[in-house]
Amino acid sequence: MVTRNKYLAHVGSKITTMLFVWALFNQYIPHQLRVNIRRYFQGLLNWIHPLIQIKFNEFPGERLSRNEAYLAITRYLSSSSSKQAKRLKGEIIRNSKTVLLSMDDREEVVDEFEGVKVWWSSGKTSSRTHPFNPSPSIEERRFFNLTFHRRHRDLITGRYLNHVIQQGKAMKSKNRQRKLYTNNGGMWNHVVFGHTASFQTLAMDPEKKKEIMDDLIAFSKAEEFYTRIGRAWKRGYLLYGPPGTGKSTMISAMANLLAYDVYDLELTSVKDNTELRRLLIEISSRSIIVIEDIDCSLDVAAQRKKTMENDGEEEEKARVQEHAKEERKPSNVTLSGLLNFIDGLWSTCGGERVIVFTTNHVEKLDPALIRKGRMDKHIELSYCTYEAFKVLALNYLKLESHPLFATIDELLGEINMTPADVAEHLMPKTNSTEAEPSLESLIRALEAAKGVASLKAKEEASVVDDN
């Protein structure tokens, strides 16, 4: 105990002496000399202590909005935090669909970039607001500190921080609730996009699926390429094939793969080209713009008139005329206006956009609309193949093989049936956990379709012989 008291007394004496010397230093040493001495000691300290720190505050300046850099860092560190930190905190950021985990205050995690280690730590400061208020509140401001060796300054302040921010933004897009927009009266309305389709569950040939996925991913990472060649960062896809072949499901799978919003553009609801341009400007980046049944979306009035002239049916004529009366503002969108929307001057308003046209009758489309450069990739979605059937069987029945598969393979090679019709037969039957009834139902449907096709072929042959 005596030794400890002596030690404390000695430390107290040293501190008193240092304070006394510091007071004499500030009182008698000229200001400029004090500045030079401090600068010398600061340089000496920097030489001895080679680490640099960068502080990222949650709220820069006034407490109005959260720092975007802070939020991006929080998302970037979420995976490292969950693996390294012992104390975590969780929150759901607005429009996010997952819980975001981050390290609690006074925790530290290590990150590595291009072989260089850096240290991230979290902290907070507290202060009283309105000190003259009888009941002042405590305001907390959180921050991240990034620590690294000074010899890596250029790397960390350049490529690394850019990497952190970009990855944080990408995670924001991936985890946020995506939206499905539709136009009504010249305005966009939206609901939460909840379609769960993916390329893994899409009934298509595996090689074709991989080709489409690779193309989409390459596009999403090609901002620098599009900038270098002087083109708008967009890509067009034409999906064509019979009804029920999965065109809408393909669009949902594309949106889920890229984590894009979907804008379902109904051209018949757009008043004119000016309104189309206004809608285009409001479309955000990282989005898929969809125009379904494009062959039915332009010159609707003319198509109806042609239908009446060809059919000559009074009932149809009356129905169309009545419908025309209800359309107070018919669409005047022209083909040239649509082309300008796709790859003209107005197509450059925004970036990272995928434009998708769908049609059941590709032969009806104007060649100028679907040429390469506008619709860059043409994807035919046709009838169900055996490979597509196996995907559906795995999705619906959790089957990878079955003795009845050979019969189905043979029948699908002879009969055209859409994936939607095949899936309907594979739906599990009521109060049954067996897969066989579903497969037998599909076989019966295929055999029935085969019989109808055979009968039709005989009738056509008979007509030919009679002529």
Secondary structure as UniProt FT lines:
FT   HELIX           2..28
FT   HELIX           31..48
FT   STRAND          51..57
FT   TURN            63..64
FT   HELIX           68..84
FT   STRAND          88..91
FT   TURN            94..95
FT   STRAND          100..103
FT   TURN            105..106
FT   STRAND          108..113
FT   TURN            114..115
FT   STRAND          116..128
FT   TURN            131..132
FT   STRAND          138..149
FT   HELIX           150..152
FT   HELIX           153..155
FT   HELIX           156..160
FT   HELIX           161..175
FT   STRAND          179..184
FT   TURN            185..186
FT   STRAND          187..192
FT   TURN            199..201
FT   HELIX           206..220
FT   HELIX           223..229
FT   STRAND          234..240
FT   TURN            243..244
FT   HELIX           247..258
FT   STRAND          261..264
FT   HELIX           267..269
FT   HELIX           273..282
FT   STRAND          287..291
FT   HELIX           294..296
FT   HELIX           300..311
FT   HELIX           314..326
FT   HELIX           335..343
FT   HELIX           345..348
FT   STRAND          353..359
FT   HELIX           362..364
FT   HELIX           367..370
FT   TURN            372..374
FT   STRAND          377..380
FT   HELIX           386..397
FT   TURN            403..404
FT   HELIX           405..412
FT   TURN            413..414
FT   HELIX           419..426
FT   TURN            430..431
FT   HELIX           436..466
//
